Amino acid sequence: MKTLDVHALHHAIDQTLEQLKKQSEEIANLKKSVDGITALDDALKGKGGDAIR
């Protein structure tokens, strides 16, 4: 007969939720960085600026 280790399951779920929270924060920081670069529209002119954007 198979049994379910509920404690281990809850622990794994908590770890997964924590990882997702960290990844969400990292994505938000990345979005802020990308928005900052794209906001430099006037500062980045020419072919080099176009390549960076």
Steps between C-alpha positions, in 0.01 A plus 500: 500500500631844409488785747535872454754688709299817551778680687743448211235612252431822692872566529548456124205730429644765733839477326337533159301804612816663638686437172211647302498808722875552447465453125212747491714758680789438261271543200365826644858629547589396146193681366605817684848473347365450149258790545794715613698415188209563267435834673843617382351558157657844451833403656553199273518627145633345184562140405661417835202634690260311278696179558491548877127566501 
